[in-house]
Amino acid sequence: MNASDEPYEAGPVAALRRIAFLLERAREDTYKVKAFRGAAATILPLPADDVARAVEAGTLTDLPGIGASSGKVIAAAVRGQVPERLAKLEAEHAGPLTEGGAELRTALRGDCHSHSDWSDGGSPIEEMAMTAIELGHDYLVLTDHSPRLKVARGLSAERLQRQLGVVDAVNEHLGGGTDGDREFTLLKGIEVDILDDGSLDQSEEMLDRLDLRVASVHSKLAMDSGPMTRRMIGAVRQRHTNVLGHCTGRLVTGGRGTRKQSTFDARAVFEACAENDVAVEINSRPERRDPPSALLALARDAGCVFSIDSDAHAPGQLDFLVLGCERAEDAGIDADRIVNTWSKDRLLDWARK
């Protein structure tokens, strides 16, 4: 592909990151994304003059992690041209994801459910944080999985403790933190598994150290309605639970196929959420759309608060929030009942219970 004749001033790292973001936003294959993020990581620490010399010498692809496609992107950006691959992706995938939801999306201050490469996400913590900043978030809650979910590399107490140190370091680097009015803060969280008896899959000590906790069912999704209801209500009543994640566990589309929703007494579960001030997640992933519309209306009428979350496993997926906003608007849910329209301080006060 040849570069566009349009001038481009953002530089090669920005071009590579933007391509990766748009591929993730379009839910393209992970291997395509990694090629561009890997190339960005290779040239990021290099002096600009060294990269320019490699372009002119035709030796870019001698550098680790840079292939023919990423090399063309770098070369075009270094020469001040819009890379053809970037221009094509902007035309195909940069437009609105929905027809509605834009007004509510502008009210969101952050995202309470996201994953990094510490569990089953595809990118480092700092890349998730930087993208959240670029999207205008005031905060992002990092919620990697808990230990029982081995298929998703769930974090043991020891690994979670190490991760909290990384979060502190990222906030220090970004100038953020959980005190004061600084512009962006990466918050400490977890997506903790709801065990069969309604208990949570992490130690009390570690749960105490977190800012916010999303509790989700990931196993035995076909459990009979009675036991599943007791399991979910048990989790909602746990003092640490702040958000009930993707409550039915259904999949309606996507590469993993489809999956029926779990059966439970939704009215009883949502009434427990309202009584215990636990938010019902409106999961924005296109393959989930969870809870279904009828259950979303039931939770609204039960008096629940909500959290519109991306459940992002890659930086580009952080932009999925508008999909949940559209559903919330269609359901007539007032913005002040959505916890991530709240300021960071209000959110943290609520989450501490």
Secondary structure by P-SEA (a helix, b strand, c coil): cccccccccccaaaaaaaaaaaaaaacccaaaaaaaaaaaaaaccccaaaaaaaaaaccccccccccaaaaaaaaaaaaccccaaaaaaaacccccccccaaaaaaacccccccccccccccccaaaaaaaaaaacccbbbbccccccccccccccaaaaaaaaaaaaaaaaaacccccccccccbbbbbbccccccccccccaaaaaaccbbbbbbcccccccaaaaaaaaaaaaaccccccccccccccccccccbbbbbbcaaaaaaaaaaaabbbbbcccccccccccaaaaaaaaaabbbbbbcccccccccccaaaaaaaaaaaaccccccccccccaaaaaaaaac
